[in-house]
Amino acid sequence: MKESLQVIRRLLTLLLAVGPSASWLVSTPVAAAEHPNVLFIAIDDLNDWVGCLGGHPQAITPNIDRLAARGMLFTNAHCQGPICGPSRASLLSGLYPHTTGVYDQPNRSLWEEPRFQGKLLPQYFAQHGYHTMGVGKIPHGYLLEELFAVAGPKGSSGPKPGGRFHYFLPDVPWTGTQTDWGAFPDVDSKMPDHEAADWAIDHLNKQHSAPFFLAVGFHRPHVPFYVPQKWFDKFPLDSIQVPPVHDDDLDDVPEISRRIHETPKYPDLKFLQDDDDKQFKLCVQAYLACTTFVDHQVGRVLDALRASPYADYTLIVLFSDHGYHIGEKNRVSKHGLWEEATRVPLIVVRPNENSGRQCDQPVGLIDLYPTLTDLCELPHVEANEGRSLRPLLDDPDAEWRTAISTTYAKGNHALRSRRYRYIHFEDGSEELYDHETDPHEWTNLANRPEMGDIIMQLRKELPKSDAPYHDSVHPGPINPWYAEHFKKHGVN
């Protein structure tokens, strides 16, 4: 059956290539049987509150769960920058923040630099014969058409003649960065993520004469935690379970850690806990509602792929750009080096795979670029600093790295191994957590003599150097420590 489908695909490719409407397609199509399509699903601010990761007992994410049941779920995956811009700059370039200097939100000038220009993940696929398409939030700090080098107008039915790019960015007029929650708007069709799913579904229903790279970016559960009421109804407020927290959780961390992680524009734990956890329950309910809403949109796209002619020839990757604290460590935020901020869902499903396996090795979003080029049989990019996940896809216990790093502001790094989280700050201060005995990271072990050997081993995994801030990075109103830090490092 598979061989017959491959023959049909090749015939379809030939027919479209000589047909009258083929002029807008890529000029050097690649046989889909040799180079699979890629469905690249990015979700904003999604932590481990999905069913397959068990981050919250009330999470309802049946579509992400069924995807995990088909492929490889990486249970110890982490972002390289716990903010939208640095994370996406890293995963799309295949370079660590400590290499590029993109430690904070970049502006558009970053993508004019030769190190990045034309070399980002979708662009590389386009250069090798793929029809690249993007919708929603894929990059951050620059425009979607820059990433996909658009050849057609926004929302057009196809690129202009000779082009190989196509993108669409839904309008998000009421989506800001304020931390707020509530039922809004009244129907799904008014949500940008619903519109993004519609666009992706439409393009999965089209004929493509070359393998495609389809990137689908969803905003939710990014703040504000707004979705229609029907999603809130799935989580009755009187039964909401708030995550376990310790009021004194920050008493054993170094001063620099408390200062870096101060985010006064976000609600603190006292506000959440007042009046018998009133706001805490509302916040948790809203975040759960947003994750179920976005899971539904993911499911719509997956269903469209399954019903399409491309189902047997498409590699699927689903991930979040970083994690998110919902009350833990006295914060509702990302912007951090603790587990809740760095850990992300990551699922890879190879064509026709139905294995449902898990891997707890330390992996990162930096590994996506080399993994996709490897699995799609494209030339390896020597500049990539991540590793192809293919060995782990074949054997979850294969020999692998000791730890994966996350960087938050120049000189501040977290390392996550299979068992430990180690944090090293620019002033030399440290934190260490043992996830085997302390999964919530409540007890800092860095000053305990018996942990000296572990710390020494992990120190060896720290970046050997830290690039200066890239000149595209602009300081944001984060907290007083950041103002001092940026001034010290010459960021204006």
C-alpha positions as CSV (number, residue, x, y, z in Angstrom):
1,M,0.0,0.0,0.0
2,K,2.8,2.4,0.9
3,E,4.6,1.7,-2.4
4,S,1.4,2.4,-4.3
5,L,0.9,5.7,-2.6
6,Q,4.5,6.7,-3.4
7,V,3.9,6.0,-7.1
8,I,0.7,8.1,-7.0
9,R,2.6,10.9,-5.3
10,R,5.3,10.8,-7.9
11,L,2.7,10.9,-10.7
12,L,1.0,13.8,-9.0
13,T,4.2,15.6,-8.8
14,L,4.9,15.1,-12.5
15,L,1.4,16.2,-13.5
16,L,1.5,19.4,-11.5
17,A,5.0,20.2,-12.7
18,V,3.8,20.3,-16.3
19,G,0.3,21.7,-15.6
20,P,-0.7,25.3,-16.4
21,S,-0.9,26.4,-12.8
22,A,2.5,25.1,-11.8
23,S,4.4,28.4,-12.4
24,W,4.1,29.6,-8.8
25,L,5.5,26.4,-7.3
26,V,9.1,25.7,-6.4
27,S,11.4,25.4,-9.4
28,T,13.3,22.3,-8.1
29,P,10.7,20.0,-6.5
30,V,12.0,17.2,-4.4
31,A,10.3,13.8,-4.4
32,A,8.1,13.6,-1.3
33,A,8.9,9.9,-0.8
34,E,12.6,10.8,-0.3
35,H,12.1,14.0,1.7
36,P,9.0,14.0,4.0
37,N,6.8,17.0,4.6
38,V,7.2,18.7,7.9
39,L,4.3,19.9,10.1
40,F,6.0,22.2,12.6
41,I,3.6,23.2,15.5
42,A,4.7,25.9,17.9
43,I,2.7,26.7,21.0
44,D,3.3,29.9,23.1
45,D,3.9,29.7,26.8
46,L,2.7,26.1,27.3
47,N,4.3,24.4,30.3
48,D,3.9,20.8,31.4
49,W,0.2,21.1,32.1
50,V,-0.7,18.6,29.4
51,G,-2.0,15.1,30.1
52,C,0.9,13.2,28.8
53,L,3.4,15.1,31.0
54,G,1.3,15.0,34.1
55,G,2.0,18.6,35.1
56,H,-1.5,19.2,36.4
57,P,-4.0,16.5,37.3
58,Q,-6.9,18.3,35.7
59,A,-5.3,19.1,32.4
60,I,-7.5,18.2,29.4
61,T,-5.3,17.9,26.2
62,P,-6.6,14.8,24.3
63,N,-5.1,15.8,21.0
64,I,-1.6,16.5,22.2
65,D,-1.8,13.3,24.2
66,R,-2.8,11.2,21.1
67,L,0.1,12.8,19.2
68,A,2.5,11.7,22.0
69,A,1.0,8.2,21.9
70,R,2.1,8.0,18.2
71,G,5.7,9.2,18.5
72,M,8.4,10.1,20.9
73,L,7.5,12.3,23.9
74,F,10.6,14.0,25.3
75,T,9.8,14.4,29.0
76,N,13.0,16.4,29.8
77,A,13.0,19.0,27.1
78,H,14.0,22.6,27.7
79,C,14.2,25.9,25.9
80,Q,17.4,27.8,25.5
81,G,16.0,31.1,26.4
82,P,12.9,31.5,28.8
83,I,11.5,34.4,26.8
84,C,9.7,34.3,23.4
85,G,12.4,36.2,21.4
86,P,15.6,34.5,22.6
87,S,14.0,31.1,22.5
88,R,12.7,31.4,18.9
89,A,16.0,33.0,17.8
90,S,17.9,30.0,19.1
91,L,15.7,27.3,17.8
92,L,15.3,28.9,14.3
93,S,19.0,29.6,14.0
94,G,20.4,26.4,15.7
95,L,22.6,28.6,17.8
96,Y,22.7,29.1,21.6
97,P,22.0,32.5,23.1
98,H,25.5,32.6,24.6
99,T,26.8,32.3,21.0
100,T,24.6,35.0,19.4
101,G,24.2,37.4,22.3
102,V,20.4,37.3,21.8
103,Y,19.6,37.1,25.6
104,D,16.5,39.2,25.5
105,Q,13.9,40.3,23.0
106,P,15.5,41.2,19.6
107,N,14.3,43.8,17.2
108,R,14.2,43.4,13.4
109,S,17.8,44.4,12.8
110,L,19.0,41.1,14.1
111,W,17.8,39.3,10.9
112,E,19.8,41.5,8.6
113,E,23.0,40.1,10.1
114,P,24.8,37.6,7.7
115,R,25.0,35.0,10.5
116,F,21.2,34.7,10.3
117,Q,20.1,36.1,7.0
118,G,18.6,33.4,4.8
119,K,19.9,30.7,7.1
120,L,17.0,30.2,9.5
121,L,15.2,26.9,9.6
122,P,12.4,27.4,7.2
123,Q,14.7,29.3,4.8
124,Y,17.1,26.4,4.8
125,F,14.3,24.1,3.8
126,A,13.2,26.5,1.1
127,Q,16.7,26.5,-0.3
128,H,16.5,22.7,-0.6
129,G,13.3,22.6,-2.6
130,Y,10.6,22.7,0.0
131,H,7.5,24.8,-0.3
132,T,7.6,26.7,3.0
133,M,4.4,28.0,4.6
134,G,3.9,29.8,7.9
135,V,1.0,31.0,10.0
136,G,0.7,32.6,13.4
137,K,3.5,33.1,15.9
138,I,6.6,31.4,14.7
139,P,9.3,34.2,15.0
140,H,9.3,36.9,17.6
141,G,10.7,40.4,17.4
142,Y,10.5,40.5,13.6
143,L,7.9,39.8,11.0
144,L,6.7,36.5,9.7
145,E,7.4,37.5,6.1
146,E,11.0,38.0,7.0
147,L,11.4,34.4,8.2
148,F,9.6,33.0,5.1
149,A,11.0,35.6,2.7
150,V,7.4,36.0,1.4
151,A,6.9,36.1,-2.4
152,G,3.2,36.8,-2.2
153,P,0.9,39.3,-0.4
154,K,-0.4,38.4,3.1
155,G,-3.3,36.1,3.0
156,S,-2.9,35.4,-0.7
157,S,-3.9,32.0,-2.1
158,G,-0.4,31.3,-3.2
159,P,3.0,32.9,-3.7
160,K,3.8,35.0,-6.8
161,P,5.2,33.3,-9.8
162,G,8.6,31.8,-9.1
163,G,8.1,32.0,-5.3
164,R,8.3,29.2,-2.9
165,F,7.0,30.9,0.3
166,H,3.6,31.5,1.8
167,Y,2.6,33.0,5.1
168,F,-0.3,34.4,6.9
169,L,-0.4,36.3,10.2
170,P,-3.8,36.6,11.9
171,D,-4.7,39.9,13.4
172,V,-4.4,40.0,17.2
173,P,-6.0,43.3,18.1
174,W,-6.8,42.4,21.7
175,T,-3.8,40.3,22.5
176,G,-1.3,42.2,24.6
177,T,1.1,41.1,27.3
178,Q,-0.9,41.9,30.4
179,T,-1.5,39.1,32.9
180,D,-5.3,39.0,33.0
181,W,-7.8,36.2,32.7
182,G,-11.5,35.8,31.9
183,A,-14.0,34.5,29.3
184,F,-13.5,36.4,26.1
185,P,-14.5,36.6,23.2
186,D,-17.8,34.8,22.8
187,V,-16.9,32.3,20.1
188,D,-13.8,30.4,18.9
189,S,-14.0,31.9,15.4
190,K,-13.0,35.3,16.8
191,M,-9.8,33.8,18.2
192,P,-6.6,34.3,16.2
193,D,-5.6,30.7,16.9
194,H,-8.8,29.4,15.4
195,E,-8.1,31.5,12.3
196,A,-4.5,30.1,12.2
197,A,-5.8,26.6,12.3
198,D,-8.3,27.4,9.5
199,W,-5.4,28.6,7.3
200,A,-3.3,25.6,8.0
201,I,-6.2,23.2,7.3
202,D,-6.8,25.0,4.0
203,H,-3.2,24.5,3.0
204,L,-3.3,20.8,4.0
205,N,-6.2,20.5,1.6
206,K,-4.2,22.0,-1.3
207,Q,-2.1,20.1,-3.8
208,H,1.7,20.6,-3.5
209,S,4.1,19.4,-6.1
210,A,7.0,19.5,-3.7
211,P,7.5,18.5,-0.1
212,F,6.2,21.2,2.2
213,F,7.4,22.8,5.5
214,L,4.2,24.0,7.2
215,A,4.8,26.0,10.4
216,V,1.8,26.6,12.6
217,G,2.2,29.0,15.5
218,F,-0.5,29.3,18.3
219,H,-0.6,32.1,20.7
220,R,-2.5,30.6,23.6
221,P,-1.9,30.0,26.4
222,H,0.1,33.2,26.3
223,V,-1.4,36.0,28.4
224,P,-3.9,37.4,28.6
225,F,-5.6,34.1,29.5
226,Y,-8.7,34.8,27.4
227,V,-10.8,32.1,25.7
228,P,-14.6,31.7,25.2
229,Q,-16.7,30.6,28.2
230,K,-17.2,27.1,27.0
231,W,-13.5,26.3,27.7
232,F,-13.8,27.6,31.2
233,D,-16.9,25.5,31.7
234,K,-14.8,22.4,31.5
235,F,-13.1,23.4,34.7
236,P,-15.6,24.2,37.4
237,L,-14.1,26.7,39.8
238,D,-15.2,24.9,43.0
239,S,-13.1,21.9,42.0
240,I,-9.9,23.6,40.8
241,Q,-6.7,22.4,42.3
242,V,-3.9,24.9,42.6
243,P,-0.3,23.8,42.3
244,P,1.6,23.1,45.5
245,V,3.7,26.0,46.6
246,H,5.8,27.0,49.6
247,D,5.5,30.5,50.9
248,D,9.2,30.5,51.9
249,D,10.4,28.9,48.7
250,L,12.8,31.7,48.0
251,D,14.5,31.9,51.4
252,D,17.3,29.6,50.4
253,V,18.2,31.1,47.0
254,P,21.0,33.6,46.5
255,E,20.1,37.3,46.4
256,I,20.9,37.6,42.7
257,S,18.3,34.9,42.0
258,R,15.6,36.8,43.9
259,R,16.5,40.0,42.1
260,I,16.7,38.5,38.6
261,H,13.3,36.8,39.0
262,E,11.5,39.8,40.4
263,T,8.7,40.7,37.9
264,P,6.5,43.3,39.6
265,K,4.2,43.6,36.7
266,Y,2.9,40.1,37.4
267,P,0.7,39.1,40.3
268,D,2.5,37.7,43.3
269,L,1.7,34.8,45.5
270,K,0.0,36.8,48.2
271,F,-2.4,38.3,45.8
272,L,-3.2,34.9,44.4
273,Q,-3.7,33.3,47.9
274,D,-5.8,36.0,49.5
275,D,-9.4,35.2,50.2
276,D,-8.9,31.4,50.2
277,D,-6.9,31.3,47.0
278,K,-9.6,33.1,45.1
279,Q,-7.4,34.6,42.4
280,F,-5.2,31.6,42.4
281,K,-8.1,29.4,41.4
282,L,-9.2,31.8,38.8
283,C,-5.8,32.0,37.3
284,V,-5.3,28.2,37.2
285,Q,-8.8,27.7,35.7
286,A,-8.0,30.2,33.0
287,Y,-4.7,28.7,32.1
288,L,-6.2,25.2,32.0
289,A,-9.0,26.6,29.8
290,C,-6.4,28.1,27.4
291,T,-4.5,24.9,27.1
292,T,-7.6,22.9,26.3
293,F,-8.6,25.5,23.7
294,V,-5.2,25.4,22.0
295,D,-5.2,21.6,22.2
296,H,-8.5,21.7,20.3
297,Q,-6.9,23.8,17.5
298,V,-4.0,21.4,17.4
299,G,-6.5,18.6,17.0
300,R,-8.2,20.3,14.1
301,V,-4.9,20.6,12.2
302,L,-3.9,17.0,13.0
303,D,-7.3,15.7,11.8
304,A,-6.8,17.6,8.6
305,L,-3.4,16.1,8.0
306,R,-4.8,12.6,8.7
307,A,-7.5,13.1,6.1
308,S,-5.1,14.5,3.6
309,P,-3.0,12.7,0.9
310,Y,0.1,13.7,2.9
311,A,-0.7,11.7,6.1
312,D,1.9,9.0,5.3
313,Y,4.6,11.3,4.3
314,T,4.7,14.0,7.0
315,L,7.0,14.4,9.9
316,I,5.3,16.1,12.9
317,V,7.0,18.2,15.6
318,L,5.1,19.9,18.4
319,F,6.7,22.0,21.0
320,S,6.3,25.1,23.2
321,D,8.8,28.0,23.1
322,H,9.3,27.9,26.9
323,G,7.5,27.0,30.1
324,Y,5.5,29.1,32.5
325,H,5.1,29.5,36.3
326,I,1.5,29.6,37.6
327,G,2.2,30.6,41.2
328,E,5.3,28.5,41.8
329,K,8.3,30.5,43.0
330,N,6.0,33.4,43.8
331,R,5.3,34.2,40.2
332,V,3.0,34.0,37.2
333,S,5.5,34.3,34.5
334,K,8.2,32.8,32.3
335,H,11.5,34.8,32.5
336,G,13.4,32.4,34.7
337,L,15.9,29.6,35.2
338,W,13.8,27.2,37.3
339,E,12.0,24.1,36.0
340,E,8.6,25.6,35.3
341,A,10.1,28.3,33.1
342,T,12.5,26.2,31.0
343,R,10.7,22.8,30.6
344,V,8.6,22.4,27.5
345,P,6.5,19.8,25.8
346,L,8.3,18.3,22.8
347,I,6.9,15.5,20.6
348,V,8.4,14.1,17.4
349,V,6.4,11.8,15.2
350,R,8.1,10.3,12.2
351,P,6.0,9.4,9.1
352,N,3.8,6.3,9.7
353,E,5.1,6.0,13.3
354,N,2.9,4.6,16.0
355,S,5.2,3.8,18.8
356,G,4.1,5.9,21.8
357,R,7.5,6.0,23.5
358,Q,9.1,8.4,26.0
359,C,12.7,9.7,26.5
360,D,13.9,11.4,29.7
361,Q,17.3,12.4,28.4
362,P,18.1,16.2,28.5
363,V,17.2,17.7,25.2
364,G,16.6,21.2,23.9
365,L,14.8,23.2,21.3
366,I,18.2,23.8,19.9
367,D,18.1,20.2,18.7
368,L,15.1,20.8,16.4
369,Y,17.1,22.3,13.5
370,P,19.6,19.4,13.1
371,T,16.9,16.8,13.8
372,L,14.7,18.0,11.0
373,T,17.5,18.3,8.5
374,D,18.6,14.8,9.5
375,L,15.2,13.2,9.3
376,C,14.4,14.9,6.0
377,E,17.7,13.8,4.5
378,L,19.0,17.4,3.9
379,P,22.7,18.4,4.2
380,H,23.9,18.9,7.7
381,V,24.4,22.5,8.8
382,E,27.8,22.6,10.4
383,A,27.0,25.8,12.3
384,N,24.2,24.1,14.2
385,E,25.1,23.8,17.9
386,G,22.3,21.3,18.8
387,R,22.3,17.6,18.1
388,S,20.0,15.5,15.9
389,L,17.5,13.6,18.1
390,R,17.6,10.7,15.7
391,P,19.7,8.5,18.0
392,L,17.2,9.0,20.8
393,L,14.3,8.4,18.4
394,D,15.8,5.0,17.7
395,D,16.9,4.3,21.3
396,P,15.8,6.6,24.1
397,D,18.7,5.3,26.2
398,A,21.4,6.0,23.6
399,E,24.5,7.8,24.7
400,W,23.8,11.5,25.0
401,R,24.8,14.8,26.5
402,T,25.1,15.3,30.3
403,A,22.9,18.3,30.5
404,I,21.1,21.0,28.4
405,S,21.5,24.7,29.1
406,T,19.1,27.6,29.3
407,T,20.3,31.2,29.5
408,Y,18.5,34.2,31.0
409,A,20.5,37.4,30.7
410,K,24.2,37.3,29.9
411,G,26.2,35.1,32.3
412,N,23.3,33.4,33.9
413,H,22.8,29.7,33.0
414,A,20.7,26.7,34.1
415,L,21.8,23.2,33.3
416,R,19.3,20.3,33.4
417,S,20.6,16.8,33.5
418,R,18.5,13.7,33.9
419,R,18.5,14.1,37.7
420,Y,19.7,17.6,38.6
421,R,19.1,21.3,37.9
422,Y,22.1,23.4,38.4
423,I,22.0,27.3,38.1
424,H,25.1,29.5,37.9
425,F,24.7,33.2,38.1
426,E,27.0,35.9,36.8
427,D,28.3,36.7,40.3
428,G,29.2,33.1,40.9
429,S,26.2,32.3,43.1
430,E,24.6,28.8,42.6
431,E,21.5,26.7,43.0
432,L,21.2,22.9,42.8
433,Y,18.1,20.8,42.9
434,D,17.7,17.0,42.9
435,H,14.6,16.1,40.9
436,E,14.7,12.5,42.2
437,T,13.8,13.7,45.7
438,D,12.6,17.3,45.1
439,P,10.6,17.6,41.8
440,H,9.3,21.0,42.9
441,E,12.8,22.5,43.4
442,W,12.0,23.5,47.0
443,T,15.4,22.8,48.5
444,N,18.6,24.4,47.2
445,L,21.4,22.0,47.8
446,A,24.3,24.1,46.4
447,N,25.8,24.8,49.8
448,R,25.8,21.2,51.0
449,P,29.4,19.7,51.1
450,E,28.1,16.3,50.0
451,M,27.0,17.8,46.7
452,G,30.4,19.2,45.8
453,D,31.3,16.5,43.3
454,I,27.9,16.9,41.5
455,I,28.4,20.6,41.2
456,M,31.9,20.2,39.9
457,Q,30.7,17.9,37.2
458,L,28.0,20.2,36.1
459,R,30.2,23.3,36.2
460,K,32.2,21.6,33.4
461,E,29.0,21.8,31.2
462,L,28.6,25.5,31.5
463,P,29.2,27.6,28.3
464,K,32.9,28.4,27.9
465,S,32.2,32.0,27.0
466,D,29.3,34.4,26.8
467,A,28.9,36.6,23.8
468,P,28.2,40.3,24.4
469,Y,24.7,41.4,24.0
470,H,23.7,41.5,20.3
471,D,23.1,45.1,19.2
472,S,19.5,44.2,18.2
473,V,18.6,43.4,21.8
474,H,16.7,46.2,23.5
475,P,16.2,46.5,27.3
476,G,12.7,46.0,28.5
477,P,11.0,47.2,31.7
478,I,11.6,43.9,33.5
479,N,12.8,44.8,37.0
480,P,15.5,47.0,38.8
481,W,18.2,44.3,38.5
482,Y,17.8,44.3,34.8
483,A,18.3,48.0,34.6
484,E,21.6,47.7,36.4
485,H,22.6,44.7,34.4
486,F,21.9,46.3,31.1
487,K,23.8,49.4,32.1
488,K,26.8,47.3,33.1
489,H,26.8,45.5,29.8
490,G,26.4,48.6,27.7
491,V,22.9,47.9,26.5
492,N,21.0,51.1,25.8
